[in-house]
Amino acid sequence: MSDESQLPVEAAADGPADAIPPPSPSMAKYPFSVIHVLSCSLRITKHNFVPFFLLACVLELPAVLLMHGGVARHALLAFAVQIVVSTFTKAVVTYGAIMELQGSRPSTRACMATGFAQLGRVLGVTVVSSLAIGGAMLLLVVPGIVVSLMFYVVVPVTLAEGLGVRAALRRSRELTDGY
């Protein structure tokens, strides 16, 4: 029996069609440990370093050229391009890491297509969480650190669960509660 048939009808209908399928129930049996997180991170980095590095270099190239090309008159445009390009890069690499965690080898085409399809959502959560972190930093450093930790997994949550901005921020807060 496939994992999709075991999902409740509400869960299958809530997410968009291009959302990444949820992790298998067997992943929940492992308690959180720093060693496990580090070993998974190193494994993903080892398997995907060259494609992720090349993707990041190619995707960030327009923003780097614009920022260092002497565009003093268009600093706001360069800043906006940098935000969009870095958010797209973050979505592409995060999607590839999620697919690797789920046991499939991510293709460059699939990573870029999903990154482009999810760009609006990822850009939304990035801007909102950055504003919240910046606002908390204005209060004091400690609240800013707490808020940044609350929203640490907002982009992976957005991609993996296909949530909108408010739901992804809420889910990130839930996942990081107590850590």
C-alpha positions, 0 to 999 in steps of 0.5 A, spaced: 500 500 500 502 506 498 503 512 503 499 516 499 493 512 500 494 512 508 494 520 508 487 523 511 483 526 505 484 533 509 491 532 508 491 530 501 486 536 499 490 542 503 496 542 500 498 544 493 499 539 487 506 541 487 507 540 494 513 535 496 510 528 499 510 528 507 516 524 510 514 517 511 512 515 518 518 511 520 522 517 520 518 519 526 521 514 530 527 517 531 528 522 537 531 529 535 539 528 536 544 533 534 549 527 532 543 525 527 542 532 524 550 533 523 550 526 520 544 527 515 547 534 513 554 532 512 551 526 508 547 531 504 553 535 503 557 530 501 552 527 495 550 534 493 556 539 494 558 539 486 551 540 484 548 545 489 555 549 489 554 550 481 547 551 482 548 557 487 554 560 483 550 560 477 543 563 480 547 568 484 551 570 478 546 576 476 546 579 483 553 579 484 554 582 477 549 587 479 552 589 486 559 589 483 558 592 477 558 599 479 550 600 480 550 606 485 544 609 482 540 603 482 542 601 489 534 599 490 534 595 484 540 591 486 538 590 493 531 587 490 534 583 485 539 580 490 533 578 495 529 575 489 535 571 487 538 569 493 531 566 495 530 562 489 537 559 490 535 558 497 528 554 495 532 550 489 537 548 494 532 546 500 528 542 495 534 538 493 536 537 500 529 535 502 528 530 496 535 527 498 532 526 505 526 523 503 531 518 499 531 520 492 536 523 488 534 530 486 535 532 479 537 539 477 531 540 473 526 538 478 530 543 483 529 549 479 522 547 477 520 547 484 524 553 486 521 557 481 514 554 482 514 556 490 518 562 489 512 566 491 511 563 497 518 562 499 519 570 498 513 571 502 516 567 508 523 570 507 520 577 507 515 576 513 520 572 517 526 577 516 521 583 518 519 580 524 527 578 526 529 585 524 523 588 529 525 583 534 532 585 534 530 593 535 527 591 541 533 587 544 538 582 541 535 576 545 528 577 543 531 577 536 535 571 537 529 567 539 525 570 533 530 568 528 530 561 532 523 560 531 523 561 524 529 557 523 525 552 519 520 556 515 523 555 508 523 548 509 516 547 512 514 552 506 517 547 501 516 540 504 508 542 506 506 547 501 504 552 506 502 559 505 506 564 509 502 565 515 501 557 516 508 556 515 510 561 520 506 558 525 508 551 523 515 553 524 514 556 531 511 549 533 517 545 530 522 549 534 518 550 540 522 547 546 529 547 542 
